Amino acid sequence: CALPVSLADSDFRVVAIDFRGRGQSRGGSAGEDGAAYDVLAAIDYVRQTGAEQVSVVAASFGGWAAARASIAAPDVIDRLVLLAASPVEAPERLTTRTLFILSREDFSGGGTLRLPAIRAQYERARGRKELVILDGSAHAQYLFESDQADRLWSEIMRFLSAP
């Protein structure tokens, strides 16, 4: 997925993760724990190169991995944006300031509406949190290519920039 131009052109430093065994990476799968470690390694890299605060915007499987990373290391991620993230075990352990965002008619590959499960995740999560439900059926990163892209981008920037 191409990054939104406004994110790349903003004051935010951007690192995109291509998880091992997914996307266009050529390595074997890192497994469930490995994906969270990949997120933590990327955060470590960004902090070592001067970032004082780290926000993570992650979609679908990446959102699941980022949420797991946030649970494993609660003080490492300052803000977390989950775009139709896959369900996380023990969301009550998620204490990072989090924006849950998805489209109202987003169905999983198995034909199940994602909204009820994500709303349940939201309700169980602790700490500062928000839930934004967009119109349409686009899933995760595909929201950037939908007619909801402007609102999606506005919600993400508002969340990341809020005091």
The 8 nearest C-alpha neighbors of each residue, nearest first, counted from 0:
[[1, 2, 140, 141, 143, 3, 144, 15],
 [2, 0, 3, 4, 143, 140, 144, 15],
 [1, 3, 4, 0, 7, 6, 5, 15],
 [4, 2, 5, 6, 1, 7, 143, 152],
 [3, 5, 7, 6, 8, 2, 1, 9],
 [4, 6, 8, 3, 7, 9, 2, 152],
 [7, 5, 9, 8, 4, 3, 11, 2],
 [6, 8, 4, 5, 9, 13, 3, 2],
 [9, 7, 5, 6, 4, 10, 11, 3],
 [10, 8, 6, 11, 7, 5, 12, 4],
 [9, 11, 12, 8, 6, 7, 13, 5],
 [12, 10, 9, 13, 6, 7, 8, 54],
 [11, 13, 10, 14, 7, 9, 50, 45],
 [14, 12, 11, 7, 15, 6, 45, 2],
 [13, 15, 16, 12, 41, 45, 42, 55],
 [14, 16, 13, 17, 2, 41, 57, 18],
 [17, 15, 18, 14, 38, 41, 37, 61],
 [16, 18, 22, 24, 19, 15, 21, 23],
 [19, 17, 21, 16, 20, 34, 24, 22],
 [18, 20, 28, 26, 21, 24, 29, 27],
 [19, 21, 28, 27, 26, 24, 18, 25],
 [22, 20, 18, 19, 24, 23, 17, 28],
 [21, 23, 24, 17, 18, 20, 19, 25],
 [22, 24, 21, 25, 17, 20, 18, 19],
 [25, 23, 19, 22, 26, 20, 21, 17],
 [24, 26, 20, 23, 27, 19, 21, 22],
 [27, 25, 20, 19, 24, 28, 29, 21],
 [26, 28, 20, 19, 29, 25, 24, 21],
 [27, 29, 20, 19, 30, 26, 21, 18],
 [28, 30, 33, 19, 34, 27, 31, 20],
 [31, 29, 33, 28, 32, 34, 19, 20],
 [30, 32, 33, 34, 29, 35, 64, 28],
 [33, 31, 35, 34, 30, 36, 29, 64],
 [32, 34, 29, 36, 30, 31, 35, 37],
 [33, 35, 37, 36, 32, 64, 31, 29],
 [36, 34, 68, 64, 38, 37, 32, 33],
 [35, 37, 33, 39, 38, 34, 40, 32],
 [38, 36, 34, 40, 35, 39, 33, 41],
 [39, 37, 35, 41, 36, 40, 65, 42],
 [38, 40, 36, 42, 41, 37, 43, 68],
 [41, 39, 43, 37, 42, 38, 36, 44],
 [42, 40, 44, 38, 43, 39, 37, 45],
 [43, 41, 39, 45, 44, 40, 46, 38],
 [42, 44, 40, 46, 41, 45, 47, 39],
 [43, 45, 41, 47, 42, 46, 40, 48],
 [44, 46, 42, 48, 47, 43, 50, 41],
 [45, 47, 50, 43, 49, 48, 44, 42],
 [48, 46, 44, 45, 49, 43, 50, 42],
 [47, 49, 45, 46, 50, 44, 43, 51],
 [50, 48, 46, 47, 51, 45, 44, 52],
 [51, 49, 46, 52, 45, 48, 53, 47],
 [50, 52, 46, 49, 53, 45, 47, 48],
 [53, 51, 50, 77, 54, 76, 46, 75],
 [54, 52, 77, 76, 55, 50, 51, 42],
 [53, 55, 78, 77, 79, 76, 56, 52],
 [54, 56, 79, 80, 57, 78, 53, 76],
 [57, 55, 80, 79, 81, 54, 58, 82],
 [56, 58, 62, 61, 81, 82, 55, 80],
 [57, 59, 82, 62, 61, 139, 84, 140],
 [58, 60, 84, 62, 85, 83, 61, 139],
 [61, 59, 63, 62, 85, 84, 58, 64],
 [62, 60, 64, 58, 57, 63, 59, 65],
 [63, 61, 57, 84, 58, 65, 59, 81],
 [62, 64, 60, 85, 66, 84, 61, 65],
 [63, 65, 35, 61, 67, 62, 66, 34],
 [66, 64, 68, 62, 67, 63, 61, 38],
 [65, 67, 69, 63, 68, 64, 62, 70],
 [68, 66, 64, 70, 65, 69, 35, 71],
 [69, 67, 35, 65, 71, 66, 70, 72],
 [68, 70, 66, 73, 72, 67, 71, 65],
 [69, 71, 67, 73, 93, 68, 72, 92],
 [72, 70, 68, 69, 67, 73, 35, 66],
 [71, 73, 69, 70, 75, 74, 68, 76],
 [74, 72, 69, 70, 75, 71, 95, 94],
 [73, 75, 72, 76, 77, 69, 95, 94],
 [74, 76, 72, 73, 77, 69, 53, 42],
 [77, 75, 53, 78, 54, 74, 69, 95],
 [76, 78, 54, 53, 52, 95, 75, 96],
 [79, 77, 54, 96, 76, 97, 95, 55],
 [78, 80, 97, 55, 54, 56, 96, 98],
 [81, 79, 56, 98, 97, 55, 99, 57],
 [80, 82, 99, 62, 57, 84, 58, 83],
 [81, 83, 58, 139, 100, 84, 101, 57],
 [84, 82, 101, 139, 59, 100, 81, 58],
 [85, 83, 59, 62, 63, 82, 81, 58],
 [84, 86, 63, 59, 60, 87, 83, 62],
 [87, 85, 84, 63, 88, 117, 120, 116],
 [88, 86, 90, 63, 89, 85, 66, 67],
 [87, 89, 90, 86, 67, 91, 92, 120],
 [88, 90, 91, 92, 87, 93, 123, 124],
 [91, 89, 124, 93, 92, 123, 120, 88],
 [90, 92, 124, 123, 89, 93, 125, 94],
 [93, 91, 90, 89, 70, 94, 124, 125],
 [92, 94, 90, 70, 91, 124, 95, 125],
 [93, 95, 126, 125, 92, 96, 73, 124],
 [96, 94, 97, 93, 78, 77, 126, 73],
 [95, 97, 127, 78, 128, 126, 79, 94],
 [98, 96, 79, 128, 80, 95, 78, 99],
 [97, 99, 80, 129, 128, 130, 81, 100],
 [100, 98, 130, 81, 129, 80, 131, 97],
 [99, 101, 131, 82, 130, 132, 83, 81],
 [102, 100, 83, 132, 82, 133, 103, 139],
 [101, 103, 133, 132, 134, 136, 105, 135],
 [102, 104, 134, 132, 105, 133, 135, 136],
 [103, 105, 136, 102, 135, 106, 112, 134],
 [106, 104, 136, 102, 138, 113, 103, 137],
 [105, 107, 112, 111, 110, 113, 104, 108],
 [108, 106, 111, 109, 110, 113, 112, 105],
 [107, 109, 110, 106, 111, 112, 105, 113],
 [110, 108, 107, 111, 106, 112, 113, 105],
 [109, 111, 107, 108, 106, 112, 113, 105],
 [112, 110, 107, 106, 109, 113, 108, 105],
 [111, 113, 106, 114, 105, 107, 110, 104],
 [114, 112, 106, 116, 115, 105, 111, 117],
 [113, 115, 117, 116, 112, 118, 103, 105],
 [116, 114, 118, 117, 113, 119, 112, 120],
 [117, 115, 119, 118, 114, 113, 120, 86],
 [116, 118, 120, 114, 119, 115, 121, 113],
 [117, 119, 121, 115, 120, 116, 114, 122],
 [118, 120, 122, 116, 117, 121, 115, 123],
 [121, 119, 117, 123, 118, 122, 90, 124],
 [122, 120, 118, 124, 119, 123, 117, 99],
 [121, 123, 119, 120, 124, 118, 125, 91],
 [122, 124, 91, 120, 121, 90, 119, 125],
 [125, 123, 91, 90, 121, 93, 122, 120],
 [126, 124, 94, 91, 93, 123, 127, 92],
 [125, 127, 94, 96, 128, 95, 124, 93],
 [128, 126, 96, 97, 125, 129, 95, 94],
 [129, 127, 97, 96, 98, 126, 130, 121],
 [128, 130, 98, 99, 97, 131, 127, 121],
 [129, 131, 99, 100, 98, 132, 128, 121],
 [132, 130, 100, 99, 133, 129, 101, 98],
 [131, 133, 101, 102, 103, 100, 130, 134],
 [132, 134, 102, 103, 101, 131, 135, 147],
 [135, 133, 102, 103, 132, 147, 136, 104],
 [134, 136, 102, 104, 103, 137, 133, 105],
 [135, 137, 104, 105, 102, 103, 138, 134],
 [138, 136, 142, 141, 105, 135, 102, 145],
 [137, 139, 141, 105, 142, 140, 136, 83],
 [138, 140, 82, 83, 58, 141, 59, 142],
 [141, 139, 142, 58, 143, 138, 0, 82],
 [142, 140, 143, 144, 139, 138, 137, 145],
 [141, 143, 145, 137, 140, 144, 139, 148],
 [144, 142, 148, 141, 145, 140, 151, 147],
 [145, 143, 141, 142, 148, 146, 140, 147],
 [146, 144, 142, 147, 148, 143, 141, 137],
 [145, 147, 148, 144, 149, 142, 143, 135],
 [148, 146, 145, 150, 149, 151, 142, 133],
 [149, 147, 143, 151, 145, 150, 146, 142],
 [150, 148, 152, 151, 147, 153, 146, 143],
 [149, 151, 153, 152, 147, 148, 154, 133],
 [152, 150, 148, 154, 149, 153, 147, 155],
 [151, 153, 149, 155, 150, 154, 148, 156],
 [152, 154, 150, 156, 151, 155, 157, 149],
 [153, 155, 157, 151, 152, 156, 150, 158],
 [156, 154, 152, 158, 157, 153, 159, 151],
 [155, 157, 159, 153, 158, 154, 160, 152],
 [158, 156, 154, 160, 155, 159, 161, 153],
 [159, 157, 155, 156, 161, 160, 154, 98],
 [158, 160, 156, 157, 161, 155, 78, 54],
 [161, 159, 157, 158, 156, 162, 155, 154],
 [162, 160, 158, 159, 157, 156, 155, 78],
 [161, 160, 159, 158, 157, 78, 96, 77]]
